[in-house]
Amino acid sequence: MTDVHSPEIRSYNMSRIKGKNTKPEMLVRKLLFSKGFRYRLHDKRLPGKPDIVLPKYKTVIFINGCFWHGHESCKNSTIPKTRAEWWQEKINGNKENDRKNIEILKSEGWDVKVIWTCELRMVNKIQTLAILADSFN
């Protein structure tokens, strides 16, 4: 099966995908800040550069895209039909890196929270954010 886009358009589309300051990340940051939590962003000193670091609570939060991090049983986590083997390796590599980084952080005493982008869609957003905010009380 061939791609519906030319290589140039596909390359451009992929280059526009952000890794930091995404809409789901901004949503979580806005909630935390409104509740009085102060945090650091993308701390390079920690494994996996967590999206949000709450040093006072020794907690890190990763906001993972369902596709890029291979969210199990999620409709947004399907492997493309074009170059399926390459994508499977890429996503499996991301999952393995996530697993290693979480393991290291936990062994260093960090509480690790992972929020999936599908949990921040309209249907689940309020419940997900309420659970997150309550987890610090």
C-alpha positions as CSV (number, residue, x, y, z in Angstrom):
1,M,0.0,0.0,0.0
2,T,1.3,3.4,-0.9
3,D,1.0,6.6,1.2
4,V,-1.8,9.0,0.2
5,H,0.7,11.9,0.4
6,S,3.8,12.6,-1.5
7,P,7.1,12.1,0.4
8,E,7.5,15.9,0.6
9,I,4.0,16.5,2.1
10,R,4.4,13.5,4.5
11,S,7.8,14.9,5.6
12,Y,6.3,18.3,6.2
13,N,3.3,16.9,8.2
14,M,5.6,14.9,10.4
15,S,7.9,17.9,11.0
16,R,4.9,19.8,12.4
17,I,4.4,17.3,15.2
18,K,5.5,18.9,18.5
19,G,7.2,17.2,21.3
20,K,6.9,19.9,23.9
21,N,4.1,22.3,25.0
22,T,1.4,20.3,23.3
23,K,-2.3,21.1,23.9
24,P,-2.7,18.1,26.3
25,E,0.4,19.2,28.2
26,M,-0.8,22.8,28.4
27,L,-4.2,21.6,29.8
28,V,-2.5,19.7,32.6
29,R,-0.1,22.5,33.4
30,K,-3.0,25.0,33.5
31,L,-4.9,22.8,35.9
32,L,-1.9,22.3,38.2
33,F,-1.0,26.0,38.3
34,S,-4.7,27.0,39.0
35,K,-4.6,24.6,42.0
36,G,-1.5,26.3,43.4
37,F,1.1,23.6,42.3
38,R,4.4,24.9,41.1
39,Y,6.5,22.8,38.8
40,R,9.5,22.5,36.4
41,L,9.2,21.6,32.8
42,H,11.2,19.0,30.8
43,D,14.0,18.6,33.4
44,K,16.9,17.2,31.4
45,R,18.6,16.0,34.6
46,L,15.9,13.3,35.0
47,P,15.5,10.2,32.8
48,G,13.1,10.7,30.0
49,K,12.9,14.5,30.5
50,P,9.4,14.3,32.2
51,D,6.9,16.8,30.9
52,I,6.2,18.1,34.4
53,V,8.2,17.8,37.5
54,L,6.8,18.6,40.9
55,P,9.9,18.6,43.2
56,K,7.9,19.3,46.4
57,Y,5.9,16.1,45.9
58,K,8.8,14.2,44.3
59,T,6.4,13.5,41.4
60,V,6.9,13.5,37.7
61,I,4.2,13.5,35.0
62,F,4.5,12.2,31.5
63,I,1.8,13.2,29.1
64,N,2.1,10.6,26.4
65,G,0.6,10.6,22.9
66,C,-1.3,7.4,22.4
67,F,0.1,6.8,18.9
68,W,3.8,7.6,19.7
69,H,3.9,5.7,22.9
70,G,1.8,2.7,21.9
71,H,-1.1,3.0,24.3
72,E,-2.5,-0.5,24.6
73,S,-6.2,-1.0,23.7
74,C,-6.5,2.6,22.4
75,K,-8.1,3.4,19.1
76,N,-5.6,6.1,18.6
77,S,-2.7,3.7,18.7
78,T,-3.0,1.9,15.4
79,I,0.1,1.1,13.3
80,P,0.0,2.7,9.9
81,K,-0.3,0.3,7.0
82,T,2.6,2.0,5.1
83,R,6.0,0.9,6.5
84,A,4.2,-1.0,9.2
85,E,7.4,-2.9,10.3
86,W,9.3,0.4,10.7
87,W,6.5,2.0,12.7
88,Q,6.2,-1.1,14.9
89,E,9.9,-1.0,15.7
90,K,9.8,2.8,16.4
91,I,6.8,2.6,18.8
92,N,8.2,-0.5,20.5
93,G,11.5,1.4,21.0
94,N,9.5,4.3,22.5
95,K,7.7,1.9,24.8
96,E,11.0,0.3,26.0
97,N,12.5,3.7,26.6
98,D,9.5,4.7,28.6
99,R,9.7,1.5,30.7
100,K,13.4,2.0,31.4
101,N,13.0,5.7,32.4
102,I,10.0,5.0,34.7
103,E,11.9,2.1,36.3
104,I,14.9,4.4,37.0
105,L,12.7,7.2,38.3
106,K,10.9,4.9,40.7
107,S,14.1,3.4,41.9
108,E,15.3,7.0,42.7
109,G,12.1,7.5,44.8
110,W,10.0,9.5,42.3
111,D,6.3,9.0,42.0
112,V,5.6,8.6,38.3
113,K,2.3,9.5,36.7
114,V,1.5,8.8,33.1
115,I,-1.4,10.6,31.4
116,W,-2.5,9.5,27.9
117,T,-3.8,12.0,25.5
118,C,-7.0,10.0,25.1
119,E,-7.7,10.6,28.8
120,L,-7.7,14.3,28.1
121,R,-10.3,14.2,25.3
122,M,-13.7,15.8,26.1
123,V,-15.4,12.7,27.5
124,N,-12.7,11.9,30.0
125,K,-11.0,15.3,30.6
126,I,-12.8,16.5,33.7
127,Q,-12.5,13.1,35.5
128,T,-8.8,12.7,34.6
129,L,-7.9,16.2,35.8
130,A,-9.9,15.8,39.0
131,I,-8.2,12.5,39.8
132,L,-4.8,14.0,39.1
133,A,-5.4,17.1,41.3
134,D,-6.8,14.8,44.1
135,S,-3.8,12.6,44.0
136,F,-1.7,15.3,45.7
137,N,-4.0,15.7,48.8
